[in-house]
Amino acid sequence: MFIATEAGIPIVPGSDAIRDVADAFAFVKKYGLPVILKAAMGGGGRGMRVVRKEEELESAYERAGSEALSAFGDGTIFIERFLVRPRHIEVQILGDGQVGSSILSHVATHRRSGQRDSSI
């Protein structure tokens, strides 16, 4: 993330782990709505809540944390701006930590149906 920011590449605002709901409100004040709360150890949509109204934030935070704790044994949550109908390119960098890295580009376009076309 820091490399992208330093290179001037726009990124979606997001947080490290938030300590409490006050951190979530501070994020919303700075970046606006909608946001998504995500389980730090999550996957498969568990521990995720989209918040479109500020009055929903506290209960969504509690539900996301509780579900994350139950599903993954860790209730840690982070928050980011939620993008409606995003299109994205994922770049994965693999390396052995010594010789060099390979870059695999994975392009995914999400359609309204929820399906995606992918190519490597």
Phi and psi in radians as a Rosetta constraint file:
Dihedral C 1 N 2 CA 2 C 2 CIRCULARHARMONIC -1.162 0.35
Dihedral N 2 CA 2 C 2 N 3 CIRCULARHARMONIC -0.608 0.35
Dihedral C 2 N 3 CA 3 C 3 CIRCULARHARMONIC -1.118 0.35
Dihedral N 3 CA 3 C 3 N 4 CIRCULARHARMONIC -0.768 0.35
Dihedral C 3 N 4 CA 4 C 4 CIRCULARHARMONIC -1.081 0.35
Dihedral N 4 CA 4 C 4 N 5 CIRCULARHARMONIC -0.780 0.35
Dihedral C 4 N 5 CA 5 C 5 CIRCULARHARMONIC -1.081 0.35
Dihedral N 5 CA 5 C 5 N 6 CIRCULARHARMONIC -0.800 0.35
Dihedral C 5 N 6 CA 6 C 6 CIRCULARHARMONIC -1.094 0.35
Dihedral N 6 CA 6 C 6 N 7 CIRCULARHARMONIC -0.529 0.35
Dihedral C 6 N 7 CA 7 C 7 CIRCULARHARMONIC -1.467 0.35
Dihedral N 7 CA 7 C 7 N 8 CIRCULARHARMONIC -0.007 0.35
Dihedral C 7 N 8 CA 8 C 8 CIRCULARHARMONIC 1.403 0.35
Dihedral N 8 CA 8 C 8 N 9 CIRCULARHARMONIC 0.285 0.35
Dihedral C 8 N 9 CA 9 C 9 CIRCULARHARMONIC -1.453 0.35
Dihedral N 9 CA 9 C 9 N 10 CIRCULARHARMONIC 2.207 0.35
Dihedral C 9 N 10 CA 10 C 10 CIRCULARHARMONIC -1.143 0.35
Dihedral N 10 CA 10 C 10 N 11 CIRCULARHARMONIC 2.409 0.35
Dihedral C 10 N 11 CA 11 C 11 CIRCULARHARMONIC -2.235 0.35
Dihedral N 11 CA 11 C 11 N 12 CIRCULARHARMONIC 2.786 0.35
Dihedral C 11 N 12 CA 12 C 12 CIRCULARHARMONIC -1.320 0.35
Dihedral N 12 CA 12 C 12 N 13 CIRCULARHARMONIC 2.222 0.35
Dihedral C 12 N 13 CA 13 C 13 CIRCULARHARMONIC -1.058 0.35
Dihedral N 13 CA 13 C 13 N 14 CIRCULARHARMONIC 2.352 0.35
Dihedral C 13 N 14 CA 14 C 14 CIRCULARHARMONIC -2.686 0.35
Dihedral N 14 CA 14 C 14 N 15 CIRCULARHARMONIC 2.977 0.35
Dihedral C 14 N 15 CA 15 C 15 CIRCULARHARMONIC -2.052 0.35
Dihedral N 15 CA 15 C 15 N 16 CIRCULARHARMONIC 2.914 0.35
Dihedral C 15 N 16 CA 16 C 16 CIRCULARHARMONIC -1.387 0.35
Dihedral N 16 CA 16 C 16 N 17 CIRCULARHARMONIC -2.964 0.35
Dihedral C 16 N 17 CA 17 C 17 CIRCULARHARMONIC -0.969 0.35
Dihedral N 17 CA 17 C 17 N 18 CIRCULARHARMONIC 2.349 0.35
Dihedral C 17 N 18 CA 18 C 18 CIRCULARHARMONIC -1.675 0.35
Dihedral N 18 CA 18 C 18 N 19 CIRCULARHARMONIC 2.464 0.35
Dihedral C 18 N 19 CA 19 C 19 CIRCULARHARMONIC -1.396 0.35
Dihedral N 19 CA 19 C 19 N 20 CIRCULARHARMONIC -0.573 0.35
Dihedral C 19 N 20 CA 20 C 20 CIRCULARHARMONIC -2.822 0.35
Dihedral N 20 CA 20 C 20 N 21 CIRCULARHARMONIC 3.104 0.35
Dihedral C 20 N 21 CA 21 C 21 CIRCULARHARMONIC -1.148 0.35
Dihedral N 21 CA 21 C 21 N 22 CIRCULARHARMONIC -0.433 0.35
Dihedral C 21 N 22 CA 22 C 22 CIRCULARHARMONIC -1.081 0.35
Dihedral N 22 CA 22 C 22 N 23 CIRCULARHARMONIC -0.660 0.35
Dihedral C 22 N 23 CA 23 C 23 CIRCULARHARMONIC -1.099 0.35
Dihedral N 23 CA 23 C 23 N 24 CIRCULARHARMONIC -0.664 0.35
Dihedral C 23 N 24 CA 24 C 24 CIRCULARHARMONIC -1.138 0.35
Dihedral N 24 CA 24 C 24 N 25 CIRCULARHARMONIC -0.755 0.35
Dihedral C 24 N 25 CA 25 C 25 CIRCULARHARMONIC -1.117 0.35
Dihedral N 25 CA 25 C 25 N 26 CIRCULARHARMONIC -0.664 0.35
Dihedral C 25 N 26 CA 26 C 26 CIRCULARHARMONIC -1.124 0.35
Dihedral N 26 CA 26 C 26 N 27 CIRCULARHARMONIC -0.688 0.35
Dihedral C 26 N 27 CA 27 C 27 CIRCULARHARMONIC -1.101 0.35
Dihedral N 27 CA 27 C 27 N 28 CIRCULARHARMONIC -0.797 0.35
Dihedral C 27 N 28 CA 28 C 28 CIRCULARHARMONIC -1.095 0.35
Dihedral N 28 CA 28 C 28 N 29 CIRCULARHARMONIC -0.690 0.35
Dihedral C 28 N 29 CA 29 C 29 CIRCULARHARMONIC -1.078 0.35
Dihedral N 29 CA 29 C 29 N 30 CIRCULARHARMONIC -0.685 0.35
Dihedral C 29 N 30 CA 30 C 30 CIRCULARHARMONIC -1.359 0.35
Dihedral N 30 CA 30 C 30 N 31 CIRCULARHARMONIC -0.732 0.35
Dihedral C 30 N 31 CA 31 C 31 CIRCULARHARMONIC -1.939 0.35
Dihedral N 31 CA 31 C 31 N 32 CIRCULARHARMONIC -0.241 0.35
Dihedral C 31 N 32 CA 32 C 32 CIRCULARHARMONIC 1.498 0.35
Dihedral N 32 CA 32 C 32 N 33 CIRCULARHARMONIC -3.108 0.35
Dihedral C 32 N 33 CA 33 C 33 CIRCULARHARMONIC -1.936 0.35
Dihedral N 33 CA 33 C 33 N 34 CIRCULARHARMONIC 2.785 0.35
Dihedral C 33 N 34 CA 34 C 34 CIRCULARHARMONIC -1.390 0.35
Dihedral N 34 CA 34 C 34 N 35 CIRCULARHARMONIC 2.790 0.35
Dihedral C 34 N 35 CA 35 C 35 CIRCULARHARMONIC -2.273 0.35
Dihedral N 35 CA 35 C 35 N 36 CIRCULARHARMONIC 2.897 0.35
Dihedral C 35 N 36 CA 36 C 36 CIRCULARHARMONIC -2.237 0.35
Dihedral N 36 CA 36 C 36 N 37 CIRCULARHARMONIC 2.309 0.35
Dihedral C 36 N 37 CA 37 C 37 CIRCULARHARMONIC -1.660 0.35
Dihedral N 37 CA 37 C 37 N 38 CIRCULARHARMONIC 2.315 0.35
Dihedral C 37 N 38 CA 38 C 38 CIRCULARHARMONIC -2.285 0.35
Dihedral N 38 CA 38 C 38 N 39 CIRCULARHARMONIC 2.468 0.35
Dihedral C 38 N 39 CA 39 C 39 CIRCULARHARMONIC -1.223 0.35
Dihedral N 39 CA 39 C 39 N 40 CIRCULARHARMONIC 2.239 0.35
Dihedral C 39 N 40 CA 40 C 40 CIRCULARHARMONIC -1.101 0.35
Dihedral N 40 CA 40 C 40 N 41 CIRCULARHARMONIC -0.571 0.35
Dihedral C 40 N 41 CA 41 C 41 CIRCULARHARMONIC -1.802 0.35
Dihedral N 41 CA 41 C 41 N 42 CIRCULARHARMONIC 0.291 0.35
Dihedral C 41 N 42 CA 42 C 42 CIRCULARHARMONIC -1.498 0.35
Dihedral N 42 CA 42 C 42 N 43 CIRCULARHARMONIC -3.105 0.35
Dihedral C 42 N 43 CA 43 C 43 CIRCULARHARMONIC 3.117 0.35
Dihedral N 43 CA 43 C 43 N 44 CIRCULARHARMONIC 2.789 0.35
Dihedral C 43 N 44 CA 44 C 44 CIRCULARHARMONIC 1.195 0.35
Dihedral N 44 CA 44 C 44 N 45 CIRCULARHARMONIC 0.351 0.35
Dihedral C 44 N 45 CA 45 C 45 CIRCULARHARMONIC 1.476 0.35
Dihedral N 45 CA 45 C 45 N 46 CIRCULARHARMONIC -0.078 0.35
Dihedral C 45 N 46 CA 46 C 46 CIRCULARHARMONIC -1.321 0.35
Dihedral N 46 CA 46 C 46 N 47 CIRCULARHARMONIC 2.480 0.35
Dihedral C 46 N 47 CA 47 C 47 CIRCULARHARMONIC 1.256 0.35
Dihedral N 47 CA 47 C 47 N 48 CIRCULARHARMONIC 0.419 0.35
Dihedral C 47 N 48 CA 48 C 48 CIRCULARHARMONIC -2.049 0.35
Dihedral N 48 CA 48 C 48 N 49 CIRCULARHARMONIC 2.375 0.35
Dihedral C 48 N 49 CA 49 C 49 CIRCULARHARMONIC -2.472 0.35
Dihedral N 49 CA 49 C 49 N 50 CIRCULARHARMONIC 2.216 0.35
Dihedral C 49 N 50 CA 50 C 50 CIRCULARHARMONIC -1.541 0.35
Dihedral N 50 CA 50 C 50 N 51 CIRCULARHARMONIC 2.334 0.35
Dihedral C 50 N 51 CA 51 C 51 CIRCULARHARMONIC -2.101 0.35
Dihedral N 51 CA 51 C 51 N 52 CIRCULARHARMONIC 2.107 0.35
Dihedral C 51 N 52 CA 52 C 52 CIRCULARHARMONIC -1.894 0.35
Dihedral N 52 CA 52 C 52 N 53 CIRCULARHARMONIC -0.297 0.35
Dihedral C 52 N 53 CA 53 C 53 CIRCULARHARMONIC -2.240 0.35
Dihedral N 53 CA 53 C 53 N 54 CIRCULARHARMONIC 2.385 0.35
Dihedral C 53 N 54 CA 54 C 54 CIRCULARHARMONIC -1.003 0.35
Dihedral N 54 CA 54 C 54 N 55 CIRCULARHARMONIC -0.599 0.35
Dihedral C 54 N 55 CA 55 C 55 CIRCULARHARMONIC -1.209 0.35
Dihedral N 55 CA 55 C 55 N 56 CIRCULARHARMONIC -0.210 0.35
Dihedral C 55 N 56 CA 56 C 56 CIRCULARHARMONIC -1.569 0.35
Dihedral N 56 CA 56 C 56 N 57 CIRCULARHARMONIC -0.185 0.35
Dihedral C 56 N 57 CA 57 C 57 CIRCULARHARMONIC -1.105 0.35
Dihedral N 57 CA 57 C 57 N 58 CIRCULARHARMONIC -0.819 0.35
Dihedral C 57 N 58 CA 58 C 58 CIRCULARHARMONIC -1.105 0.35
Dihedral N 58 CA 58 C 58 N 59 CIRCULARHARMONIC -0.827 0.35
Dihedral C 58 N 59 CA 59 C 59 CIRCULARHARMONIC -1.187 0.35
Dihedral N 59 CA 59 C 59 N 60 CIRCULARHARMONIC -0.630 0.35
Dihedral C 59 N 60 CA 60 C 60 CIRCULARHARMONIC -1.136 0.35
Dihedral N 60 CA 60 C 60 N 61 CIRCULARHARMONIC -0.676 0.35
Dihedral C 60 N 61 CA 61 C 61 CIRCULARHARMONIC -1.080 0.35
Dihedral N 61 CA 61 C 61 N 62 CIRCULARHARMONIC -0.812 0.35
Dihedral C 61 N 62 CA 62 C 62 CIRCULARHARMONIC -1.111 0.35
Dihedral N 62 CA 62 C 62 N 63 CIRCULARHARMONIC -0.775 0.35
Dihedral C 62 N 63 CA 63 C 63 CIRCULARHARMONIC -1.148 0.35
Dihedral N 63 CA 63 C 63 N 64 CIRCULARHARMONIC -0.761 0.35
Dihedral C 63 N 64 CA 64 C 64 CIRCULARHARMONIC -1.097 0.35
Dihedral N 64 CA 64 C 64 N 65 CIRCULARHARMONIC -0.777 0.35
Dihedral C 64 N 65 CA 65 C 65 CIRCULARHARMONIC -1.126 0.35
Dihedral N 65 CA 65 C 65 N 66 CIRCULARHARMONIC -0.736 0.35
Dihedral C 65 N 66 CA 66 C 66 CIRCULARHARMONIC -1.129 0.35
Dihedral N 66 CA 66 C 66 N 67 CIRCULARHARMONIC -0.776 0.35
Dihedral C 66 N 67 CA 67 C 67 CIRCULARHARMONIC -1.153 0.35
Dihedral N 67 CA 67 C 67 N 68 CIRCULARHARMONIC -0.696 0.35
Dihedral C 67 N 68 CA 68 C 68 CIRCULARHARMONIC -1.100 0.35
Dihedral N 68 CA 68 C 68 N 69 CIRCULARHARMONIC -0.755 0.35
Dihedral C 68 N 69 CA 69 C 69 CIRCULARHARMONIC -1.093 0.35
Dihedral N 69 CA 69 C 69 N 70 CIRCULARHARMONIC -0.769 0.35
Dihedral C 69 N 70 CA 70 C 70 CIRCULARHARMONIC -1.162 0.35
Dihedral N 70 CA 70 C 70 N 71 CIRCULARHARMONIC -0.767 0.35
Dihedral C 70 N 71 CA 71 C 71 CIRCULARHARMONIC -1.396 0.35
Dihedral N 71 CA 71 C 71 N 72 CIRCULARHARMONIC -0.612 0.35
Dihedral C 71 N 72 CA 72 C 72 CIRCULARHARMONIC -2.130 0.35
Dihedral N 72 CA 72 C 72 N 73 CIRCULARHARMONIC -0.069 0.35
Dihedral C 72 N 73 CA 73 C 73 CIRCULARHARMONIC 1.333 0.35
Dihedral N 73 CA 73 C 73 N 74 CIRCULARHARMONIC 0.213 0.35
Dihedral C 73 N 74 CA 74 C 74 CIRCULARHARMONIC -2.604 0.35
Dihedral N 74 CA 74 C 74 N 75 CIRCULARHARMONIC 2.088 0.35
Dihedral C 74 N 75 CA 75 C 75 CIRCULARHARMONIC -1.600 0.35
Dihedral N 75 CA 75 C 75 N 76 CIRCULARHARMONIC 0.235 0.35
Dihedral C 75 N 76 CA 76 C 76 CIRCULARHARMONIC -1.129 0.35
Dihedral N 76 CA 76 C 76 N 77 CIRCULARHARMONIC 2.344 0.35
Dihedral C 76 N 77 CA 77 C 77 CIRCULARHARMONIC -2.164 0.35
Dihedral N 77 CA 77 C 77 N 78 CIRCULARHARMONIC 2.543 0.35
Dihedral C 77 N 78 CA 78 C 78 CIRCULARHARMONIC -2.203 0.35
Dihedral N 78 CA 78 C 78 N 79 CIRCULARHARMONIC 2.924 0.35
Dihedral C 78 N 79 CA 79 C 79 CIRCULARHARMONIC -2.310 0.35
Dihedral N 79 CA 79 C 79 N 80 CIRCULARHARMONIC 2.519 0.35
Dihedral C 79 N 80 CA 80 C 80 CIRCULARHARMONIC -2.580 0.35
Dihedral N 80 CA 80 C 80 N 81 CIRCULARHARMONIC 2.837 0.35
Dihedral C 80 N 81 CA 81 C 81 CIRCULARHARMONIC -1.094 0.35
Dihedral N 81 CA 81 C 81 N 82 CIRCULARHARMONIC 2.431 0.35
Dihedral C 81 N 82 CA 82 C 82 CIRCULARHARMONIC -1.682 0.35
Dihedral N 82 CA 82 C 82 N 83 CIRCULARHARMONIC 2.187 0.35
Dihedral C 82 N 83 CA 83 C 83 CIRCULARHARMONIC -1.747 0.35
Dihedral N 83 CA 83 C 83 N 84 CIRCULARHARMONIC 2.209 0.35
Dihedral C 83 N 84 CA 84 C 84 CIRCULARHARMONIC -1.466 0.35
Dihedral N 84 CA 84 C 84 N 85 CIRCULARHARMONIC 2.222 0.35
Dihedral C 84 N 85 CA 85 C 85 CIRCULARHARMONIC 0.913 0.35
Dihedral N 85 CA 85 C 85 N 86 CIRCULARHARMONIC 1.012 0.35
Dihedral C 85 N 86 CA 86 C 86 CIRCULARHARMONIC -1.335 0.35
Dihedral N 86 CA 86 C 86 N 87 CIRCULARHARMONIC 2.726 0.35
Dihedral C 86 N 87 CA 87 C 87 CIRCULARHARMONIC -2.146 0.35
Dihedral N 87 CA 87 C 87 N 88 CIRCULARHARMONIC 2.390 0.35
Dihedral C 87 N 88 CA 88 C 88 CIRCULARHARMONIC -2.579 0.35
Dihedral N 88 CA 88 C 88 N 89 CIRCULARHARMONIC 2.826 0.35
Dihedral C 88 N 89 CA 89 C 89 CIRCULARHARMONIC -2.130 0.35
Dihedral N 89 CA 89 C 89 N 90 CIRCULARHARMONIC 2.229 0.35
Dihedral C 89 N 90 CA 90 C 90 CIRCULARHARMONIC -1.773 0.35
Dihedral N 90 CA 90 C 90 N 91 CIRCULARHARMONIC 2.365 0.35
Dihedral C 90 N 91 CA 91 C 91 CIRCULARHARMONIC -2.116 0.35
Dihedral N 91 CA 91 C 91 N 92 CIRCULARHARMONIC 2.181 0.35
Dihedral C 91 N 92 CA 92 C 92 CIRCULARHARMONIC -1.969 0.35
Dihedral N 92 CA 92 C 92 N 93 CIRCULARHARMONIC 2.297 0.35
Dihedral C 92 N 93 CA 93 C 93 CIRCULARHARMONIC -1.944 0.35
Dihedral N 93 CA 93 C 93 N 94 CIRCULARHARMONIC 2.142 0.35
Dihedral C 93 N 94 CA 94 C 94 CIRCULARHARMONIC -1.955 0.35
Dihedral N 94 CA 94 C 94 N 95 CIRCULARHARMONIC 2.452 0.35
Dihedral C 94 N 95 CA 95 C 95 CIRCULARHARMONIC -2.757 0.35
Dihedral N 95 CA 95 C 95 N 96 CIRCULARHARMONIC 2.823 0.35
Dihedral C 95 N 96 CA 96 C 96 CIRCULARHARMONIC -1.695 0.35
Dihedral N 96 CA 96 C 96 N 97 CIRCULARHARMONIC 0.037 0.35
Dihedral C 96 N 97 CA 97 C 97 CIRCULARHARMONIC 1.406 0.35
Dihedral N 97 CA 97 C 97 N 98 CIRCULARHARMONIC 0.023 0.35
Dihedral C 97 N 98 CA 98 C 98 CIRCULARHARMONIC -2.312 0.35
Dihedral N 98 CA 98 C 98 N 99 CIRCULARHARMONIC -0.936 0.35
Dihedral C 98 N 99 CA 99 C 99 CIRCULARHARMONIC -1.583 0.35
Dihedral N 99 CA 99 C 99 N 100 CIRCULARHARMONIC -0.718 0.35
Dihedral C 99 N 100 CA 100 C 100 CIRCULARHARMONIC 2.899 0.35
Dihedral N 100 CA 100 C 100 N 101 CIRCULARHARMONIC -3.021 0.35
Dihedral C 100 N 101 CA 101 C 101 CIRCULARHARMONIC -2.282 0.35
Dihedral N 101 CA 101 C 101 N 102 CIRCULARHARMONIC 2.712 0.35
Dihedral C 101 N 102 CA 102 C 102 CIRCULARHARMONIC -2.000 0.35
Dihedral N 102 CA 102 C 102 N 103 CIRCULARHARMONIC 2.554 0.35
Dihedral C 102 N 103 CA 103 C 103 CIRCULARHARMONIC -1.980 0.35
Dihedral N 103 CA 103 C 103 N 104 CIRCULARHARMONIC 2.190 0.35
Dihedral C 103 N 104 CA 104 C 104 CIRCULARHARMONIC -1.947 0.35
Dihedral N 104 CA 104 C 104 N 105 CIRCULARHARMONIC 2.208 0.35
Dihedral C 104 N 105 CA 105 C 105 CIRCULARHARMONIC -1.822 0.35
Dihedral N 105 CA 105 C 105 N 106 CIRCULARHARMONIC 2.241 0.35
Dihedral C 105 N 106 CA 106 C 106 CIRCULARHARMONIC -2.125 0.35
Dihedral N 106 CA 106 C 106 N 107 CIRCULARHARMONIC 2.008 0.35
Dihedral C 106 N 107 CA 107 C 107 CIRCULARHARMONIC -1.792 0.35
Dihedral N 107 CA 107 C 107 N 108 CIRCULARHARMONIC 2.211 0.35
Dihedral C 107 N 108 CA 108 C 108 CIRCULARHARMONIC -2.290 0.35
Dihedral N 108 CA 108 C 108 N 109 CIRCULARHARMONIC 2.260 0.35
Dihedral C 108 N 109 CA 109 C 109 CIRCULARHARMONIC -2.007 0.35
Dihedral N 109 CA 109 C 109 N 110 CIRCULARHARMONIC 2.098 0.35
Dihedral C 109 N 110 CA 110 C 110 CIRCULARHARMONIC -1.522 0.35
Dihedral N 110 CA 110 C 110 N 111 CIRCULARHARMONIC 2.304 0.35
Dihedral C 110 N 111 CA 111 C 111 CIRCULARHARMONIC -1.781 0.35
Dihedral N 111 CA 111 C 111 N 112 CIRCULARHARMONIC 2.929 0.35
Dihedral C 111 N 112 CA 112 C 112 CIRCULARHARMONIC -1.003 0.35
Dihedral N 112 CA 112 C 112 N 113 CIRCULARHARMONIC -0.563 0.35
Dihedral C 112 N 113 CA 113 C 113 CIRCULARHARMONIC -1.268 0.35
Dihedral N 113 CA 113 C 113 N 114 CIRCULARHARMONIC -0.152 0.35
Dihedral C 113 N 114 CA 114 C 114 CIRCULARHARMONIC 1.592 0.35
Dihedral N 114 CA 114 C 114 N 115 CIRCULARHARMONIC -0.113 0.35
Dihedral C 114 N 115 CA 115 C 115 CIRCULARHARMONIC -1.430 0.35
Dihedral N 115 CA 115 C 115 N 116 CIRCULARHARMONIC 2.810 0.35
Dihedral C 115 N 116 CA 116 C 116 CIRCULARHARMONIC -2.438 0.35
Dihedral N 116 CA 116 C 116 N 117 CIRCULARHARMONIC 2.594 0.35
Dihedral C 116 N 117 CA 117 C 117 CIRCULARHARMONIC -1.690 0.35
Dihedral N 117 CA 117 C 117 N 118 CIRCULARHARMONIC 2.263 0.35
Dihedral C 117 N 118 CA 118 C 118 CIRCULARHARMONIC -2.262 0.35
Dihedral N 118 CA 118 C 118 N 119 CIRCULARHARMONIC 2.572 0.35
Dihedral C 118 N 119 CA 119 C 119 CIRCULARHARMONIC -2.572 0.35
Dihedral N 119 CA 119 C 119 N 120 CIRCULARHARMONIC 2.607 0.35
